[in-house]
Amino acid sequence: MDVKLPVAGMVAEAWGLALRAALPSLPWLAGLMVTAGLYRLTLYLQVGAIINLMLLVVVFAAGVAFSLKVYRSMLGASSGTFLKLAHANLAIYMAFLFVGVFIAFFLAILPGILLEVSGRTDLDAKTDPAIVQAAFMDMLPTAYGAVFILACALGLWALCFFAIRLLLVGAATVSRGETMVFRTWPWTKGHALRLSIAAMTTHVGPFFAAIAINAALAPLLGTAPAGLFIGGALGVLLLAPFLLAGHGLAVSALPRLAPDAAELAEIATSG
C-alpha cells in the first residue's frame, strides 16, 4: 500500500481520540490503578510468590479491560472481545520477552569480552567485582566503550522498531473482532520512521514525563503501606496520557495502513 502517513495529522487525531476516550474509560482506569497499587504493596510486603503472581494476573486483566474500553470508545464500535485482546497482548509480551532476553544476554556478556580484548583485566570466577567495575568504567571513554554503547543503542533500536511494527495489533484485534498479531506486521512495512516520529509525542514524551514525575514524588510518599499503594495507583494515573495517546495513534494509523476487505480477499486468493 503506497501511503505517506501525515505525521502531524495523526498526532493531532491521536490526542483528540485520547480526549474522547478519557471519560468513558475512567472506571476501567480506576480499576487498573487499584490493582497496580495492591500489586506494588504486596511486592514490598513480600507476601509470597503465589499471591504476587495472582495479583500480576489481575493487573494484566485490568489492563486488558481498560485497553478494550479505550479502543471501543475510539473506534465507536463494540467489536472485539476481552479474550481475543488478551490473547494478542500475551503473544506480543512473549515475543518481546524472547527478543529482550536475547538482547540482554548479549549485552551482559559483551563487557567481559571487551575487557578481555582491551587487556584491562583478566577475568575469572574469583575476580573481585569492584575490580571489574573499575576496569569497565575505565574502558567506557575508549573505543571499546564506544562499541558497548553502540551495542546498547542497537538493542534499544531493535526493541523500539519491533514495537512500532506491531503498533496496530490491539486496534486491529478490536476493530476486526479477531486476534491479530503478526498479521499486522506487513501493514507497517515502510512506515516505521513516520510512525516513530509520531510516537515521540504520543508515547515517548508522555512516558518519560510520567516516570520523572513519579520518581520525584516517590520520596514524598515514603514506604508506609498507604504510601506504597498510592504510589502504585498514582503511577498508572500518570501513565494515562501515554496509554490513551498510544491507543489513539494506533487507531489513527489503522485505517490508513490496514488493507480493506477487497485487498484481503485478493491476498488470500493469491496466497
Number of C-alpha atoms within 10 A of each C-alpha: 13 7 9 11 16 13 17 13 11 22 24 18 18 27 22 17 24 26 16 16 23 19 13 15 20 15 13 20 24 16 17 25 24 19 25 27 24 21 25 20 23 19 15 12 11 10 11 10 11 9 14 18 12 12 19 17 14 16 21 18 17 21 21 24 21 22 24 26 25 28 29 19 19 24 18 11 12 14 15 22 17 16 14 19 26 21 18 20 21 14 16 19 12 11 12 15 12 11 15 16 11 13 18 13 10 14 16 11 10 15 21 17 13 18 20 13 12 14 11 15 16 11 16 8 6 6 11 10 11 9 12 18 12 12 16 19 12 13 19 15 10 11 12 18 19 13 15 17 14 12 16 16 11 13 19 14 12 15 14 14 16 17 15 20 21 22 26 28 23 27 29 24 25 25 21 11 15 17 23 24 21 15 12 21 16 13 19 21 12 14 16 18 14 15 23 19 15 23 24 13 20 26 21 15 13 21 19 13 15 20 14 12 13 19 13 11 14 16 10 10 16 13 14 11 17 12 17 23 23 21 25 22 23 20 21 22 17 18 18 19 22 25 20 27 27 26 26 30 29 23 24 24 22 20 13 17 20 17 15 10 9 9 12 12 12 10 11 9 8 7 6
